[in-house]
Amino acid sequence: MSIKLRLIILVFLQYYVWGAWLISLGGYAGLSINEGGLGFTGIQIGSLFATMGFTSLFMPGLLGIVADRWINADKVLGISHILAALFIFMASQVKEYHIFYLLLFLHTCFYMPTISLTNSVSYNALEKNGLNSVTDFPPIRVWGTIGFIAAMWTVDFLGFARSSVQLFISAGAGIIMALYSFTMPAAPPTKNNNNKGLIHALGLDAFVLLKNKKMAIFFFFCMLLGCSLQITNAFGGPFLDSFKSTYPDSFGVKHPNLLLSISQISETLCILLIPFFLQKFGIKKVIMISMFAWFLRFGLFGVGNPENKIYLLILSMIVYGMAFDFFNISGSLFVDNETDKSMRSSAQGLFMIMTNGLGAILGSYGSGWVVEHFTVNGITNWPHVWFTFAAYSLTIFIIFPFVFNPKNTSE
């Protein structure tokens, strides 16, 4: 089996585990207990998604250090998936908020680092086989998004989008992913770690990148864009559910996961465009495209509905591909190219800390507060919610080109 096919299977499983619950959990958590849901409030739903942020603050960096120094990254990846699967399975068995929160927190402790670890294992395997990560990884990474879509469709078609079974499916896929990880090409720790100072000895290598002005600014905007990543993950489902009384027979209400999965389908196409856009326009313009796409994503949600304006929601799903990929995938490649290979896993962990860590925390709690602010007597003014997020995205789009200069290498 070729290394590219092996990596395709790896990333497919990696994101299948996540896709089984990430988009549909908000709808299940917000559904009343009488309807089979968890009956959580907007703030509580936001806090569930913030677990990914809190754990991404320290776990990707911590396990990245372990992979850089002591244990093969492929082994760390497999062990992490076993533990993540255990905790998400336990979460599928409970409905009490505090216990559910704790188990989801423990799950994300071990799942979130696997995203950057999968990147590290993939880059290592490509490098060993004489392939180029910038040109060869994006077509492989497409299959991660296809795995995410496959999981969403599985959950939707089987009728589990508003059920705890979605978590059970994620756990099963996680065990398969763990076993497969152990078969990947060895990604051993770097050996040249002697006499490199206290920071290196403590495993804080990647944080040295923040001394570089270019990288510090880049990581700051990673955090701001990371705020946007969790907003529609948490509230896309509850938003579509809000149309049950006005458009009960619409496609978006009956099959919310299928409608939302158009976003991931768009991702598969946009990932393939990344090598061309990076080579043609450079990282700065590619990130700006992502920022403007987030503005469109939220704005179109604000004016659309799943009946006579469903085309606006579909258009929002389509631009999501650029919003997510042109920042998340391009950013990971940029970080990999800008850092020494001896700290590859640590640098990817730092990227995760800023996006899925600090950014996710601010985005999850901030979006939860915005939703609560525009909710009166149990009814949410969703257009006001989405326009608030659109204004946020437009603001960072305007500021970014004035402060980020990718050619600046000053310390």
C-alpha positions, 0 to 999 in steps of 0.5 A, spaced: 500 500 500 502 506 498 504 511 503 499 516 500 493 511 501 495 509 508 495 517 510 488 518 506 486 512 511 489 515 517 486 522 516 479 519 514 479 516 521 481 522 524 476 526 522 470 521 522 471 521 530 470 528 530 464 529 525 460 524 528 458 529 534 461 536 533 456 538 528 450 535 531 452 535 539 449 542 540 442 540 537 442 534 541 444 538 548 439 543 546 433 539 545 429 538 551 429 532 556 422 530 554 424 530 546 430 525 548 435 531 549 439 534 554 436 540 555 442 544 556 442 552 556 445 556 550 451 558 555 451 550 557 452 548 550 457 554 549 461 551 555 461 544 552 464 547 546 469 551 550 472 544 553 476 543 546 479 550 547 481 549 554 484 542 553 487 545 547 491 550 551 496 545 554 494 538 551 497 539 544 503 542 546 504 537 552 503 531 547 507 535 542 513 535 547 512 528 548 512 526 541 518 531 540 522 528 545 521 521 548 515 517 544 514 516 537 509 521 535 505 515 531 505 511 538 502 517 542 497 518 537 494 511 538 494 511 545 491 518 545 485 515 541 484 510 546 483 514 552 479 519 548 474 513 545 473 511 552 471 518 555 466 519 549 463 512 550 462 514 558 459 521 556 454 517 551 451 514 558 450 520 562 445 526 561 447 530 568 450 537 565 456 537 570 458 529 569 457 530 561 461 536 561 467 533 565 467 527 561 467 531 554 473 535 557 477 529 558 475 526 551 477 533 548 484 532 553 486 526 548 482 528 542 484 535 540 492 533 540 491 528 535 489 533 530 496 536 530 499 529 531 496 526 525 499 532 521 506 531 524 505 523 523 503 525 516 509 530 514 514 525 517 511 520 512 511 524 506 518 527 508 521 520 509 518 518 502 521 524 498 514 528 498 513 535 499 508 537 504 505 543 501 503 540 494 502 533 497 499 533 503 492 538 501 490 532 497 491 527 502 487 532 507 481 532 503 480 525 505 479 527 512 474 532 511 470 526 507 471 522 513 468 528 517 462 528 512 461 521 512 460 521 519 455 526 519 451 523 514 452 516 518 449 520 524 443 523 520 441 517 516 441 513 522 437 518 525 442 519 531 443 527 530 439 528 536 441 522 540 447 520 544 448 514 539 452 519 536 457 519 541 457 511 541 459 511 534 465 516 535 468 512 540 467 506 536 471 510 530 476 512 535 478 505 537 479 503 530 483 509 529 488 508 535 489 501 532 491 503 525 495 509 528 500 503 531 501 501 524 504 508 521 511 509 519 515 510 525 515 518 527 521 518 532 523 523 537 529 528 534 536 526 537 539 532 537 537 535 543 543 536 547 546 543 549 540 547 547 539 551 553 533 551 559 527 553 554 529 547 550 530 542 556 523 544 558 520 542 552 518 550 551 521 550 544 515 552 540 513 558 544 520 561 542 516 563 536 512 568 539 519 572 540 519 573 532 514 579 530 511 576 524 510 569 528 507 573 534 502 577 530 500 571 526 499 567 532 495 572 535 490 572 529 490 565 529 487 566 536 482 571 533 480 566 527 479 561 532 474 564 535 470 563 529 471 556 528 466 554 534 460 558 533 457 555 527 459 548 530 455 550 537 449 553 534 448 551 527 444 545 529 440 549 534 439 555 529 436 550 524 431 547 529 429 554 531 425 553 524 421 547 526 415 551 528 415 556 521 418 551 516 417 544 519 417 540 513 423 544 510 429 540 508 434 543 513 429 542 519 428 535 517 436 533 515 440 539 519 446 535 518 445 534 511 445 541 510 450 543 514 455 538 511 455 542 505 460 546 508 465 540 509 463 538 502 466 545 500 472 544 504 474 538 500 474 542 494 477 548 497 483 544 500 485 542 493 486 549 491 490 551 497 497 549 493 495 554 488 493 560 492 499 559 497 504 559 491 500 565 487 498 569 492 502 568 499 499 566 506 497 574 507 492 574 502 490 567 503 488 568 510 485 575 508 480 571 503 479 566 509 477 572 514 472 575 508 469 568 507 467 568 515 464 575 514 460 572 508 458 565 512 455 569 518 452 574 514 448 569 509 446 565 515 443 572 518 438 573 512 437 565 510 432 560 512 431 553 510 425 554 506 424 560 500 431 562 502 435 556 503 439 558 497 442 563 502 444 558 507 447 553 501 451 559 499 453 560 506 455 553 507 459 553 500 464 559 503 465 556 509 470 551 505 474 557 504 473 560 511 476 554 514 481 551 509 484 557 507 486 559 515 486 552 518 490 548 513 494 554 510 496 556 517 498 549 519 503 549 513 505 556 514 507 554 521 511 547 519 515 551 513 517 557 518 519 552 524 525 548 525 523 540 524 526 539 531 520 542 534 515 540 529 510 537 533 511 542 538 510 548 533 503 544 531 501 544 538 502 551 539 498 553 533 492 548 536 493 552 542 492 559 539 486 556 534 482 551 538 485 553 545 484 560 546 480 562 540 475 556 541 474 558 549 473 566 547 469 564 541 465 558 545 463 563 551 462 569 547 457 566 542 454 563 548 453 570 551 451 573 544 445 567 543 443 568 551 443 576 550 438 575 544 434 570 547 427 573 550 422 568 553 426 562 550 426 565 543 432 567 539 433 573 534 438 569 530 439 574 525 441 579 530 446 573 533 449 572 526 450 579 524 454 580 530 458 575 528 459 578 521 461 584 524 466 581 528 469 577 522 469 584 518 473 588 523 479 583 523 479 583 516 480 590 515 485 590 521 489 584 519 493 587 512 495 593 516 499 589 521 501 582 518 507 582 514 510 575 512 516 578 510 518 581 516 523 576 520 525 581 526 526 578 532 
